[in-house]
Amino acid sequence: VDLDCGGGRECTVGEECQQFVQEKTKLSSLPRNSNAYKEKLKEMESLVCNKKLKTVCCHKESGDGEMVDLDCGGGRECTVGEECQQFVQEKTKLSSLPRNSNAYKEKLKEMESLVCNKKL
């Protein structure tokens, strides 16, 4: 069954998706019994759009290999982080949290999920 990828992504053979291959490399470098491994594996499994065909949701690329901006949804627009008032506010909150705390890690993860184009 194909999953609708949405958000500027398309269902692509896993080995043809640069981002997926990079994440797979990261996964293989982690200890198998670690929480980081389990989290990365869960994240990668969520990208599978057709298990039988071994396809994953992959960010579309333009002809020159540049990443296409994601459709953020919810009436939001992909902009440079420092130009986004919400991002600046969240960054301020993050900087006030102790770096090794769970709250810091959760806030960082939340902020990373808002990134729609790492090249901007």
C-alpha positions as CSV (number, residue, x, y, z in Angstrom):
1,V,0.0,0.0,0.0
2,D,1.4,3.4,-1.0
3,L,1.5,6.1,1.7
4,D,0.8,9.6,0.5
5,C,4.1,11.4,1.2
6,G,3.0,15.0,0.8
7,G,5.0,18.0,2.0
8,G,7.2,18.3,-1.1
9,R,8.2,14.6,-0.9
10,E,7.6,11.7,-3.4
11,C,7.7,8.0,-3.1
12,T,11.1,6.9,-4.4
13,V,13.2,3.7,-4.3
14,G,15.1,3.9,-1.0
15,E,18.6,3.5,-2.6
16,E,17.8,6.3,-5.0
17,C,17.0,8.8,-2.2
18,Q,20.1,10.6,-1.1
19,Q,18.6,11.6,2.3
20,F,17.5,8.0,3.0
21,V,20.9,6.6,2.1
22,Q,22.6,9.2,4.4
23,E,20.2,8.3,7.3
24,K,20.9,4.6,6.7
25,T,24.6,5.2,7.0
26,K,24.0,7.1,10.3
27,L,21.9,4.2,11.5
28,S,24.6,1.7,10.8
29,S,27.1,3.7,12.9
30,L,24.9,3.5,16.0
31,P,25.1,0.7,18.6
32,R,22.1,-1.6,17.8
33,N,20.8,-1.7,21.4
34,S,21.0,2.1,21.9
35,N,18.0,4.4,22.2
36,A,19.5,6.5,19.4
37,Y,19.5,3.5,17.1
38,K,15.9,2.7,18.0
39,E,14.8,6.3,17.5
40,K,16.6,6.5,14.1
41,L,15.1,3.2,13.0
42,K,11.6,4.3,14.0
43,E,12.1,7.6,12.1
44,M,13.3,5.8,9.0
45,E,10.5,3.2,9.1
46,S,8.0,6.1,9.2
47,L,9.3,7.2,5.8
48,V,8.4,3.9,4.1
49,C,5.6,4.5,1.6
50,N,5.6,1.0,0.0
51,K,7.3,-1.8,2.0
52,K,6.9,-4.4,-0.9
53,L,8.6,-2.1,-3.4
54,K,11.1,-0.8,-0.8
55,T,10.2,2.8,-1.5
56,V,10.4,5.8,0.9
57,C,9.1,9.3,1.1
58,C,12.0,11.4,-0.3
59,H,12.4,15.2,-0.6
60,K,12.0,16.2,-4.3
61,E,15.1,17.7,-5.9
62,S,15.2,20.2,-8.7
63,G,17.2,19.4,-11.8
64,D,20.3,20.8,-10.4
65,G,20.2,18.6,-7.3
66,E,19.0,21.3,-5.0
67,M,16.3,20.4,-2.4
68,V,12.8,21.8,-3.2
69,D,11.2,23.7,-0.3
70,L,8.7,21.6,1.6
71,D,5.0,22.6,1.8
72,C,4.8,23.3,5.5
73,G,1.0,23.1,5.6
74,G,-1.3,24.8,8.1
75,G,-0.9,28.1,6.2
76,R,2.8,28.3,7.0
77,E,5.5,29.2,4.5
78,C,9.1,27.9,4.4
79,T,11.3,30.9,5.3
80,V,14.8,31.5,6.6
81,G,14.8,30.7,10.3
82,E,15.9,34.1,11.6
83,E,13.1,35.7,9.6
84,C,10.5,33.6,11.3
85,Q,9.2,35.1,14.6
86,Q,8.1,31.8,16.0
87,F,11.5,30.2,15.3
88,V,13.3,33.1,16.9
89,Q,11.1,32.8,20.0
90,E,11.6,29.0,20.2
91,K,15.4,29.5,19.8
92,T,15.3,31.9,22.8
93,K,13.4,29.3,24.8
94,L,15.9,26.7,23.8
95,S,18.9,28.8,24.9
96,S,17.4,29.2,28.3
97,L,17.2,25.5,29.0
98,P,20.0,23.4,30.5
99,R,21.8,21.8,27.5
100,N,21.7,18.2,28.9
101,S,18.1,18.3,30.1
102,N,15.2,16.4,28.5
103,A,13.3,19.6,28.0
104,Y,16.3,20.9,25.9
105,K,16.4,17.7,23.8
106,E,12.6,17.8,23.3
107,K,12.6,21.5,22.3
108,L,15.5,20.9,19.9
109,K,13.8,17.9,18.3
110,E,10.6,20.1,18.0
111,M,12.5,22.8,16.3
112,E,14.4,20.4,14.0
113,S,11.0,19.1,12.8
114,L,10.1,22.6,11.6
115,V,13.0,22.8,9.2
116,C,11.7,22.7,5.7
117,N,14.8,23.3,3.7
118,K,18.3,22.8,5.3
119,K,19.9,24.7,2.4
120,L,18.2,28.0,3.2
